[in-house]
Amino acid sequence: MSLELLPTAQPIVNINGVPHFLNIKEYESFVQQCATFMATEGKGFELMTQIIADQILDTAKPSTMVDELRPQLKFLKELGFFLENIVSPISK
């Protein structure tokens, strides 16, 4: 697929040795949509993922083992870190 066919295509990134296009417009759209119901500046994403993680823990059945929840909680932690750090405002 050529770059001319992808108007929002950005530089290629390699994930596990496989090249991918990075669609910045999709990220921009995601942040704009999130901004309609939550803070997206500063620690907004981290706070939201922590709230979700707390809800998972608070609503888990008493018989649920921590190891069963660990992958979901780790994913939320990584997602919060990723979303908080993928872009940085340009200082003036």
C-alpha positions in Angstrom: 0.0 0.0 0.0 1.5 3.3 -1.0 1.6 6.4 1.1 -0.5 8.3 -1.4 -3.5 6.0 -0.6 -3.2 6.8 3.1 -3.7 10.6 3.7 -3.2 10.3 7.5 -0.3 7.9 7.3 2.7 8.9 9.4 6.2 7.4 9.7 6.3 3.7 9.9 6.9 2.1 13.3 8.2 -1.5 13.8 6.3 -3.7 16.2 7.9 -7.1 16.7 9.8 -6.5 13.4 6.6 -5.8 11.4 6.3 -2.3 10.0 3.1 -0.5 10.7 1.7 3.0 9.8 1.0 5.2 12.7 -2.3 7.0 12.3 -2.0 10.2 14.3 -5.5 11.4 13.2 -7.0 8.4 15.0 -5.2 9.2 18.2 -6.3 12.9 17.9 -9.9 11.7 17.4 -9.6 9.4 20.4 -8.4 12.2 22.7 -11.1 14.6 21.5 -13.8 12.0 22.1 -12.4 11.3 25.6 -12.4 15.0 26.4 -16.1 15.1 26.1 -16.4 13.0 29.3 -13.1 13.2 31.2 -9.9 15.3 31.7 -7.4 14.5 29.0 -4.6 16.9 30.2 -2.0 16.1 32.8 -2.9 13.0 34.8 -6.4 12.6 33.3 -5.8 9.2 31.6 -3.9 7.9 34.6 -6.7 8.9 36.9 -9.3 7.3 34.7 -7.4 4.0 34.5 -6.9 4.0 38.3 -10.7 4.5 38.8 -11.4 1.6 36.5 -8.8 -0.6 38.3 -10.4 0.3 41.6 -13.8 -0.7 40.3 -12.5 -4.0 39.1 -11.1 -4.7 42.5 -14.1 -3.4 44.4 -16.7 -5.4 42.4 -14.7 -8.7 42.1 -16.2 -11.7 43.8 -14.6 -12.6 47.1 -13.5 -15.9 45.6 -11.6 -14.2 42.8 -7.9 -14.7 43.1 -5.5 -11.8 42.6 -3.7 -13.6 39.9 -7.0 -13.6 37.9 -7.2 -9.9 38.0 -3.5 -9.1 37.6 -3.4 -9.1 33.8 -6.3 -6.6 33.6 -4.8 -4.4 36.2 -1.4 -4.4 34.6 -3.0 -3.6 31.2 -4.8 -0.6 32.7 -1.6 0.6 34.3 0.3 0.3 31.0 -2.5 1.9 29.1 -2.6 4.9 31.5 1.2 5.3 31.2 1.0 5.1 27.4 -1.8 7.6 27.0 -0.2 10.0 29.4 3.1 9.9 27.6 2.5 9.3 23.9 2.4 13.0 23.2 3.8 16.1 25.0 2.7 19.7 24.6 5.2 21.9 22.8 6.6 24.5 25.2 6.6 28.1 24.1 
